[in-house]
Amino acid sequence: MRLLGGLALVAAVLTLSGCAGMSEQACVATDWQSVGFEDGVAGRSPGSIANYRQACSKYGIAPSLEQYRVGHADGAELYCRAGNGFEVGRRGGRYLGVCSAELEPAFLDAFANGRELYEFEAALRSVENQIAARHRRLEELTGELTAASVAIISDETGAERRAELLLNAAAMAKEQGKIAEEIEALEVERALREADLYAYRQTVAFAY
């Protein structure tokens, strides 16, 4: 099925302005079967036609519900393949209940497997982000300690200020030690997360 110029126009308008921004030309020229097909392939609910209907109503134009439904059913049939269900889950996407009773069980099984892979990957990313954040803080503390050390030994620094700097330096050094311990623990957690992810990838490597 080929997309017509009207569909491209609708897509551009919706991207820029939302459904409320559809022009009269778009409402007239659109191939609603193609719109339904694209919504079905994307896993969008068939109820999405209500948005187009609302947008076009101000011009006295009503989208063809019959054409839209035919196109949506064709598109949903492609969307509801098990392999696509896995990819949707792996991307952290949502399922909006568009699959038929015949196709839905296999789709949902694959979707659940993909979603589980997504969770494993997200857990690993979370740990890696925590490690990176702590390394950034260590770099900040190194810079601050260097500046404090220079100020402490400066002849221009008074006794009261030097005492304050020494206390601050001690606190920063303590924070450095704490962060180093946290990084060590997170490195262990990262290794476990990597092992979990690898093991799960092996279980689904050839399934989809």
ChimeraX attribute file (.defattr): number of C-alpha atoms within 10 A of each C-alpha:
attribute: neighborCount
match mode: 1-to-1
recipient: residues
	/A:1	10
	/A:2	8
	/A:3	15
	/A:4	14
	/A:5	13
	/A:6	19
	/A:7	21
	/A:8	15
	/A:9	18
	/A:10	24
	/A:11	16
	/A:12	14
	/A:13	17
	/A:14	15
	/A:15	11
	/A:16	11
	/A:17	10
	/A:18	15
	/A:19	19
	/A:20	15
	/A:21	15
	/A:22	21
	/A:23	16
	/A:24	15
	/A:25	13
	/A:26	20
	/A:27	24
	/A:28	15
	/A:29	14
	/A:30	20
	/A:31	23
	/A:32	27
	/A:33	25
	/A:34	24
	/A:35	26
	/A:36	29
	/A:37	28
	/A:38	22
	/A:39	23
	/A:40	28
	/A:41	21
	/A:42	17
	/A:43	25
	/A:44	22
	/A:45	17
	/A:46	21
	/A:47	11
	/A:48	13
	/A:49	21
	/A:50	13
	/A:51	13
	/A:52	22
	/A:53	19
	/A:54	16
	/A:55	22
	/A:56	23
	/A:57	14
	/A:58	12
	/A:59	13
	/A:60	10
	/A:61	15
	/A:62	15
	/A:63	21
	/A:64	15
	/A:65	16
	/A:66	12
	/A:67	16
	/A:68	23
	/A:69	21
	/A:70	16
	/A:71	24
	/A:72	28
	/A:73	21
	/A:74	18
	/A:75	25
	/A:76	25
	/A:77	17
	/A:78	16
	/A:79	24
	/A:80	27
	/A:81	17
	/A:82	21
	/A:83	16
	/A:84	18
	/A:85	27
	/A:86	27
	/A:87	19
	/A:88	23
	/A:89	23
	/A:90	21
	/A:91	14
	/A:92	16
	/A:93	16
	/A:94	13
	/A:95	17
	/A:96	10
	/A:97	14
	/A:98	23
	/A:99	22
	/A:100	13
	/A:101	9
	/A:102	9
	/A:103	16
	/A:104	18
	/A:105	14
	/A:106	17
	/A:107	23
	/A:108	20
	/A:109	15
	/A:110	25
	/A:111	28
	/A:112	17
	/A:113	21
	/A:114	26
	/A:115	22
	/A:116	18
	/A:117	24
	/A:118	21
	/A:119	17
	/A:120	19
	/A:121	17
	/A:122	15
	/A:123	17
	/A:124	21
	/A:125	15
	/A:126	12
	/A:127	18
	/A:128	16
	/A:129	12
	/A:130	16
	/A:131	21
	/A:132	13
	/A:133	13
	/A:134	17
	/A:135	16
	/A:136	12
	/A:137	15
	/A:138	19
	/A:139	13
	/A:140	12
	/A:141	17
	/A:142	15
	/A:143	12
	/A:144	14
	/A:145	19
	/A:146	13
	/A:147	13
	/A:148	18
	/A:149	15
	/A:150	10
	/A:151	17
	/A:152	20
	/A:153	10
	/A:154	11
	/A:155	8
	/A:156	10
	/A:157	14
	/A:158	12
	/A:159	11
	/A:160	8
	/A:161	13
	/A:162	18
	/A:163	13
	/A:164	14
	/A:165	19
	/A:166	16
	/A:167	12
	/A:168	15
	/A:169	20
	/A:170	13
	/A:171	12
	/A:172	17
	/A:173	16
	/A:174	12
	/A:175	15
	/A:176	19
	/A:177	13
	/A:178	12
	/A:179	17
	/A:180	16
	/A:181	12
	/A:182	14
	/A:183	19
	/A:184	13
	/A:185	12
	/A:186	16
	/A:187	16
	/A:188	11
	/A:189	16
	/A:190	19
	/A:191	13
	/A:192	13
	/A:193	19
	/A:194	17
	/A:195	13
	/A:196	15
	/A:197	20
	/A:198	14
	/A:199	12
	/A:200	15
	/A:201	14
	/A:202	10
	/A:203	10
	/A:204	14
	/A:205	9
	/A:206	7
	/A:207	11
	/A:208	12
